[in-house]
Amino acid sequence: MNAAIAPGSAPAAAGVQTSLEALVRLRGEASGFSLLPRQPVTSLLAGRHASRLRGRGLAFEELRHYHQGDDIRTMDWRATARLRSPHVRVYSEERERPVLLVVDQRRPMFFGSRRAMKSVTAAEVAALGAWRALAAGDRVGGMVFNEEEIVDLTPHRSQTRVLRLLHEVVRLNQALTANAASVSPAPVTLNQVLEATVRRAKHDHLVVLISDFDGADGETQRLATRLAAHNDMLAVAIYDPLGASLQGRPGMVAVDRGVTYALPTGEAFAATFRQAFAARLDQWTEIFRALRVPVLPISAATSPVEQLRDLFGAHLQRKAERS
């Protein structure tokens, strides 16, 4: 379903589409949360059952003579025996890692009842993640897609790359309108995007999938399993409260791939809709939990800034520190 808006409840124009200026302004809001593995205890990512994030890891730097005070655990016993004097291995923490933001801008994302469309919320989450990753010294790239194309941007640690990524997000976002032409006969699917992501993120990436998961199926699960086997992964599930609990009203319509439908009224339709939505959400929550991939539910009805801070535990941690 692409759009379902009750009479008189259409979102403000600013929430229908986003702009590069709006996404750049979010740079000042990209704080109070972290994509790193060391999380506050209240974070959704805290604890071994909630997250499999590996962090940046260590890179071997040099082999040198042992000095008094060196950690004995860094001793290289083979080199010590071969060189007949104590030697230790010196490591340095990797300062950056590639972060790949996979951003859905297909027509099913063009749905909103309050504040913003799901497509706009996905763009905002992508901007917040990109600015936060850049501030942490990580390389940033992405896969931005709609039914017509997949934009593949190699991760780089530069503001220029972030701006290029946001430009492509805005370009595809602004192509979404209620009167947009019908999609191609062979539209890009979520699975095709994940296949491209598997080719790009061969190992040690942080892959952040930002979507409503429309069209997900068994092949999606297989591809997500391949991604999660060699990379860290976060699934950001964008939803709209009206989409989770839809009550048909007189005059309410839905637009799906250029076809307009009148929505049924009555509690029976609303109950069936809620059950179908809950079943789909439960299914994918269980799938990602089995892969140890954290799922971050983000509502399009409120600003994603505080939602991210709360999900990552920073909001509660700040409250505890002030008390």
Secondary structure as UniProt FT lines:
FT   STRAND          3..4
FT   TURN            7..8
FT   HELIX           13..16
FT   HELIX           20..25
FT   HELIX           26..29
FT   TURN            41..42
FT   TURN            44..45
FT   TURN            48..50
FT   STRAND          58..65
FT   TURN            68..69
FT   HELIX           72..74
FT   HELIX           77..83
FT   STRAND          87..93
FT   STRAND          98..104
FT   HELIX           107..109
FT   HELIX           118..135
FT   TURN            136..137
FT   STRAND          139..145
FT   STRAND          150..156
FT   HELIX           159..174
FT   TURN            178..179
FT   HELIX           190..200
FT   STRAND          206..211
FT   TURN            214..215
FT   HELIX           218..230
FT   STRAND          232..239
FT   HELIX           241..244
FT   TURN            250..251
FT   STRAND          253..256
FT   TURN            257..258
FT   STRAND          259..262
FT   HELIX           267..290
FT   TURN            291..292
FT   STRAND          295..299
FT   TURN            300..301
FT   HELIX           304..311
FT   TURN            312..313
FT   HELIX           314..322
//
